[in-house]
Amino acid sequence: MTRDERGLGYFRGDLPIYTLTFAKGLAPRELLARMGADPQSVALRDPVELDDEYGDTILDDVEPVVITGTDGDWTWAWEQGGTHGLEDRLLHEVSRGTEAVVLHHNDKPVNWLKHAVDGSTVLGFHDLGGSGLSGSDPQRFAAPMSRLGLLPGQPGEPHAFLTFLEDAFGLRVTPPGDDEQRWTGNLLPL
């Protein structure tokens, strides 16, 4: 993994599936708890320890392994194989008393973005077709999304979603260095 000054540059690489969940002002262990991590699995691990502990199961979609970190005001959780962050119940719990943003990408292709504030979804947007918009205020980010070509019912260029998150929320993910430990754990089944 390389560090990227842009913010979410690592995810512009060849990653077939990922879900990123961001929560403003939460500590990594609190984010893991709100996401439903198995308390027995939560620990500080470096990349080698993570691989030793989980191996190929790190990509599990039923009990996904999550790596966390904090950049600026936001703590992030990276599911390499699951989509738990998209679940409304989980997103609302993560955003309770704060705000949360989630982006899911897979190479089917689909990109799905949600923004929630204090337990309520403000924006839901996907590029699967149809209207693709939902939430209590889906027009809140209409202008910046439109400038990036993120239009309802039309496939979006994957990097446009990442650019939107960087520009609208200042989000970034600094992947762990080789010996750097991060809070990790596996999420319980939904």
C-alpha positions as CSV (number, residue, x, y, z in Angstrom):
1,M,0.0,0.0,0.0
2,T,1.2,3.4,-0.8
3,R,0.3,6.7,0.9
4,D,-1.5,9.2,-1.4
5,E,-1.6,12.9,-1.0
6,R,-5.0,13.2,-2.8
7,G,-6.9,11.3,-0.1
8,L,-8.5,8.2,-1.5
9,G,-6.0,7.5,-4.3
10,Y,-5.3,3.9,-3.1
11,F,-8.9,3.0,-4.1
12,R,-8.3,4.2,-7.6
13,G,-6.2,1.1,-8.2
14,D,-7.4,-2.3,-9.2
15,L,-9.6,-3.2,-6.3
16,P,-12.6,-5.3,-7.4
17,I,-14.7,-4.7,-4.3
18,Y,-14.6,-2.6,-1.2
19,T,-16.8,-0.7,1.2
20,L,-15.5,2.3,3.1
21,T,-17.5,3.6,6.1
22,F,-16.5,7.0,7.6
23,A,-17.7,8.4,10.9
24,K,-16.9,11.9,12.1
25,G,-15.3,12.2,15.5
26,L,-15.5,8.5,16.6
27,A,-12.5,6.5,17.8
28,P,-11.7,3.4,15.8
29,R,-12.9,1.0,18.5
30,E,-16.2,2.9,18.8
31,L,-16.7,2.6,15.1
32,L,-16.0,-1.1,15.1
33,A,-18.5,-1.5,18.0
34,R,-21.2,0.5,16.2
35,M,-20.6,-1.6,13.0
36,G,-21.2,-4.8,15.0
37,A,-17.7,-6.2,15.2
38,D,-17.3,-9.4,17.2
39,P,-15.8,-8.0,20.5
40,Q,-13.5,-11.1,20.7
41,S,-12.0,-10.2,17.3
42,V,-11.2,-6.6,17.9
43,A,-7.4,-6.0,18.3
44,L,-4.5,-3.9,17.1
45,R,-2.8,-5.7,14.2
46,D,-0.2,-4.8,11.6
47,P,-0.7,-6.1,8.0
48,V,1.4,-9.3,8.7
49,E,-0.6,-10.1,11.8
50,L,-3.9,-9.5,10.0
51,D,-2.8,-11.9,7.2
52,D,-1.7,-14.5,9.8
53,E,-5.0,-14.2,11.7
54,Y,-7.4,-14.1,8.7
55,G,-5.6,-15.2,5.5
56,D,-8.1,-15.6,2.6
57,T,-11.1,-15.0,4.9
58,I,-10.2,-11.3,5.0
59,L,-12.4,-11.1,1.8
60,D,-15.4,-12.9,3.5
61,D,-18.7,-11.1,2.7
62,V,-20.7,-12.7,5.6
63,E,-18.3,-11.8,8.4
64,P,-16.1,-9.2,6.7
65,V,-12.8,-8.2,8.2
66,V,-12.5,-4.5,8.8
67,I,-9.4,-2.4,9.1
68,T,-9.7,1.1,10.7
69,G,-7.8,4.3,10.8
70,T,-8.3,8.0,11.5
71,D,-7.5,10.8,9.1
72,G,-8.4,14.3,10.3
73,D,-11.8,14.4,11.9
74,W,-12.9,11.2,10.3
75,T,-12.4,7.6,11.3
76,W,-12.7,5.1,8.5
77,A,-13.4,1.3,8.3
78,W,-12.5,-0.6,5.2
79,E,-14.3,-3.8,4.4
80,Q,-12.4,-5.6,1.7
81,G,-15.1,-8.1,0.9
82,G,-18.4,-7.1,2.6
83,T,-21.2,-4.6,2.2
84,H,-22.2,-4.2,5.9
85,G,-21.6,-0.5,5.8
86,L,-24.5,0.0,3.3
87,E,-27.1,-1.5,5.6
88,D,-29.4,1.3,6.8
89,R,-29.6,-0.1,10.4
90,L,-25.8,-0.2,10.7
91,L,-25.3,3.2,9.0
92,H,-27.9,4.8,11.3
93,E,-26.1,3.4,14.4
94,V,-22.7,4.6,13.1
95,S,-24.1,8.1,12.5
96,R,-25.9,8.4,15.9
97,G,-24.8,11.8,17.4
98,T,-22.5,12.5,14.4
99,E,-22.4,12.0,10.7
100,A,-21.3,9.0,8.5
101,V,-20.6,8.4,4.9
102,V,-20.3,5.0,3.2
103,L,-19.1,4.1,-0.3
104,H,-19.4,0.7,-1.8
105,H,-17.7,-0.2,-5.1
106,N,-17.6,-3.5,-7.0
107,D,-16.7,-4.3,-10.5
108,K,-20.1,-5.6,-11.5
109,P,-20.1,-2.5,-11.8
110,V,-21.9,-0.6,-9.1
111,N,-21.0,2.3,-6.9
112,W,-23.3,3.1,-4.0
113,L,-22.9,6.2,-1.7
114,K,-24.8,7.0,1.4
115,H,-24.6,9.9,3.8
116,A,-26.4,9.9,7.2
117,V,-26.6,12.4,10.0
118,D,-27.7,11.5,13.6
119,G,-29.4,8.3,12.6
120,S,-31.1,9.4,9.4
121,T,-30.1,8.9,5.8
122,V,-29.7,12.3,4.1
123,L,-28.5,11.0,0.7
124,G,-28.5,7.6,-1.0
125,F,-27.1,7.5,-4.5
126,H,-26.2,4.6,-6.8
127,D,-25.4,4.2,-10.4
128,L,-27.5,1.0,-11.0
129,G,-30.1,2.8,-13.1
130,G,-33.5,4.1,-12.2
131,S,-33.6,7.3,-10.2
132,G,-30.7,6.2,-8.0
133,L,-31.6,8.9,-5.4
134,S,-33.0,8.5,-1.9
135,G,-32.8,10.1,1.5
136,S,-34.3,13.0,3.4
137,D,-32.4,15.6,1.3
138,P,-31.1,13.9,-1.8
139,Q,-30.5,17.3,-3.6
140,R,-28.1,18.5,-0.9
141,F,-25.1,17.7,-3.0
142,A,-26.7,17.9,-6.4
143,A,-24.4,20.6,-7.8
144,P,-21.0,19.1,-6.9
145,M,-22.2,15.7,-7.9
146,S,-23.4,16.9,-11.2
147,R,-20.1,18.7,-11.9
148,L,-18.4,15.3,-11.5
149,G,-20.9,13.5,-13.8
150,L,-22.7,11.8,-11.0
151,L,-26.2,11.9,-12.4
152,P,-29.3,9.8,-11.3
153,G,-29.9,6.8,-13.5
154,Q,-26.6,7.0,-15.3
155,P,-23.5,5.0,-14.7
156,G,-20.8,7.1,-13.0
157,E,-17.1,6.9,-13.5
158,P,-15.8,5.1,-10.4
159,H,-13.2,7.7,-9.6
160,A,-15.8,10.5,-9.6
161,F,-17.3,8.9,-6.4
162,L,-13.9,9.1,-4.7
163,T,-13.4,12.6,-5.9
164,F,-16.8,13.6,-4.5
165,L,-15.9,12.2,-1.1
166,E,-12.6,14.0,-1.1
167,D,-14.1,17.3,-2.2
168,A,-17.4,17.3,-0.3
169,F,-16.2,15.8,3.0
170,G,-12.4,16.1,3.0
171,L,-12.2,12.3,3.3
172,R,-9.0,10.4,3.0
173,V,-7.6,7.0,3.9
174,T,-4.0,6.6,4.9
175,P,-3.3,2.8,4.5
176,P,-1.2,1.3,7.3
177,G,2.6,1.0,6.8
178,D,4.3,-2.4,6.9
179,D,4.8,-2.4,10.7
180,E,1.9,-0.1,11.6
181,Q,-0.8,-1.5,13.8
182,R,-4.5,-0.6,13.2
183,W,-7.6,-1.6,15.1
184,T,-9.2,-4.5,13.2
185,G,-11.9,-7.0,13.7
186,N,-14.5,-9.0,11.9
187,L,-18.1,-7.9,11.7
188,L,-20.8,-10.3,12.8
189,P,-23.3,-11.5,10.2
190,L,-26.2,-9.1,9.5
